[in-house]
Amino acid sequence: MPDQDRPIQGPARTLVLMRHAEAGGAARDHDRPLTAAGVRAATEAGRWMRDTLSPVDLTICSTATRTRQTRDAADVGGDVR
């Protein structure tokens, strides 16, 4: 049986794609921080994820300031890469 036809072994996984929250301005796009509203939105999104989904194992996150701040405010746990 070809590999692509084999059933998946082990527990099912859920992939969640999350965009960064609202960010302000900065001289460099990579350095744009979250606004106060962005922090509140990311915190609420994290609360929903913790209440609704299975625990997060891994977050793959850009090094941009706004994406790291979104992940920190969401406080979903798991490893970060």
C-alpha positions in Angstrom: 0.0 0.0 0.0 1.5 3.4 -1.0 2.3 5.7 2.0 -0.3 8.3 1.0 -3.0 5.6 1.2 -2.1 4.4 4.7 -4.4 5.5 7.5 -2.9 8.0 10.0 -1.6 6.2 13.1 -1.8 7.8 16.6 -4.0 10.5 18.0 -5.6 13.0 15.7 -4.1 16.5 15.6 -5.7 19.9 15.2 -4.1 22.7 13.2 -5.0 26.2 14.3 -3.9 29.2 12.2 -3.9 32.5 14.1 -3.1 35.9 12.7 -1.4 38.4 14.9 -3.6 40.9 16.7 -3.9 44.6 15.9 -0.5 46.2 15.7 0.7 49.8 15.8 3.4 51.5 13.9 7.2 51.4 14.1 10.1 52.4 11.9 10.5 48.8 10.8 7.6 46.5 10.0 9.2 43.7 12.0 9.2 45.8 15.2 5.5 46.8 15.2 4.1 46.2 18.7 0.5 45.3 19.5 -1.9 48.1 20.4 -3.8 47.9 23.7 -6.8 46.6 21.7 -4.5 44.0 20.1 -3.4 42.7 23.5 -7.0 42.5 24.7 -8.0 40.6 21.5 -5.1 38.2 21.7 -5.9 37.5 25.4 -9.5 36.8 24.6 -8.5 34.5 21.6 -6.2 32.6 24.0 -9.0 32.2 26.5 -11.3 30.8 23.8 -8.6 28.4 22.6 -7.9 27.1 26.2 -11.6 26.7 26.9 -12.5 25.1 23.5 -9.6 23.2 22.1 -7.1 20.5 23.2 -3.9 21.8 24.8 -1.4 23.4 22.4 1.7 21.3 21.8 3.6 23.6 19.5 3.5 27.2 18.2 5.4 28.0 15.1 5.7 31.8 15.3 7.5 34.5 13.4 10.1 36.5 15.3 8.2 39.7 14.5 7.4 41.7 17.7 3.6 41.7 17.1 3.5 37.9 16.5 5.5 37.1 19.7 3.3 39.5 21.7 0.2 37.9 20.3 1.4 34.5 21.3 2.4 35.7 24.8 -0.9 37.4 25.4 -2.8 34.3 24.2 -0.9 32.3 26.8 -1.7 28.9 25.2 1.4 27.1 26.4 3.4 24.6 24.3 6.8 24.9 22.8 7.6 27.9 20.5 9.7 27.7 17.3 
